[in-house]
Amino acid sequence: MAQEFKLYENIFIETNLQSPDYDGVILILYPQEMNIRQPRHIASFIDKISLLDKHIHKIPTVWHCDYVSGGRLVMSPTGKITPYHDVTVVKDAAKKGMLRALDAGMKKPLLIVENVVDFPDGQLVCILGALEAFYVALQIRERQDTRNFIRIGLHAEEKQKEAFERIVRNAIALERSRIFARDIAGGDPERMAPAKIVEYVKASFSHDSNISINVIDDEKYILENYPLLAAVSRAANNVERHKARVVEIEYNSSNPSRVTETLLLVGKGVTYDTGGADIKITGKMAGMSRDKSGAASVAGFLKACAILKPPHLKVIGVLCLTRNSVGEESYVADELLESRSGKLVRVTNTDAEGRFAMADSVFKLAELAGKELNPHIYTIATLTGHARACYGNHTAAMDNHSAKATNHSSRLQFSGVRIGEGFEVSTVRAEDLAVNAGKCKGDDLVQVCSDAKYRNHQLAAGFLIKVGGLEDKNIKYTHLDIAGSAGMPPEEPTAVPILSLCHLHKVLL
């Protein structure tokens, strides 16, 4: 396993850039026109280097410098920053700079974390970007010792301040949560089969007293209570480790009287998506082990709550774990299934399994929400290629009428801008609900409208609203389609939208 980041054990707040405890320093190089004040020890050195080689403003470079720890200085440029850029440029520069330091052989790097007025949460994002550079995939860690650092230093000012320590503690907690999510999302279809995810989740939360876990794995019970999930899982049921599991994770505040909001999150956890009977062709199956990224992010958000212990939240997360296999037991188009909500749903494309995997859990949480204080339901899923086609590597955020009344997705988008995760707000309209209506006599809903050529990610949200019983209820609901933002091989999983959820819902210290 990888070393776990711990403040004052292997991560240190450093006030001396010439400390002998480090073997190199990383500096983020901002555009000269921003007039960012450089540390006094090295400002003149940087000025001289700028005259020597303008290339330092294009790619990370390593220089011999007697004024810093280890005699080595990595300068990692942000590149040009325009009004259209956000704090992501800081994250990217920090990650590239740290990777360059590791490539140079540094084991004890010291990162300079500037406080840049243009980016209010820039220091937090900078540290997170740097910590990302140390991530090694779970299955590699389990095979060999992959410790790639001895200690990490973080320098902000020449005097240690409580505010910066709080930023560092937040960064460590968030990165630990993202590592947990990346491990699940990035694990191959066997290492993170449904049964294996259950084991991993239980082990990760085993020492968290504020977390309770309930695993539903009885095949008959799932068939009766999660019938749409059971249909997806049918072809996988002859392999024990591939059978569907519903994992309910609950975080409770140590002081229930302070709770002001209840979050209920459902994550799509399709551990491998063959497309089922509507099998994926032309190589489109590669990368489908990432179809569990929604469930991974839900688990990661709960991990952040377990570490940071927000007193004002109650959180229930549901991981809908299944494998969309193909075989003689595959569910097929034209089947008519009765959902937990009682609606009859016609199967039209077995590759639209994600909405089926989550549907019954959404309905269950919608019923539960009526008993909770200020509830808000989320679904998080790599649900449609259409979201990626529309928004690239940004998350599509969609509110129902109740959440839209509070401008929720726009506020989530704002948090994303502050913390370095991109969101595009997409509107669910009346036609996005209506298009899901059954086409055959007696059908209530179709899994997906075969004739729909546009608005595919919005109509998926419309389906979940209708099948989840949320159409006429005044319960806030937001659907996050992370198909474009979750990260596809060879890139590592991004663990979105953990950071933005933590920022918006004030999980941070």
Order of alpha helices (4+ residues) and beta strands (2+ residues): beta-beta-alpha-beta-beta-alpha-beta-alpha-alpha-beta-alpha-alpha-beta-alpha-alpha-beta-beta-alpha-beta-beta-beta-alpha-beta-alpha-beta-alpha-alpha-beta-alpha-beta-alpha-beta-alpha
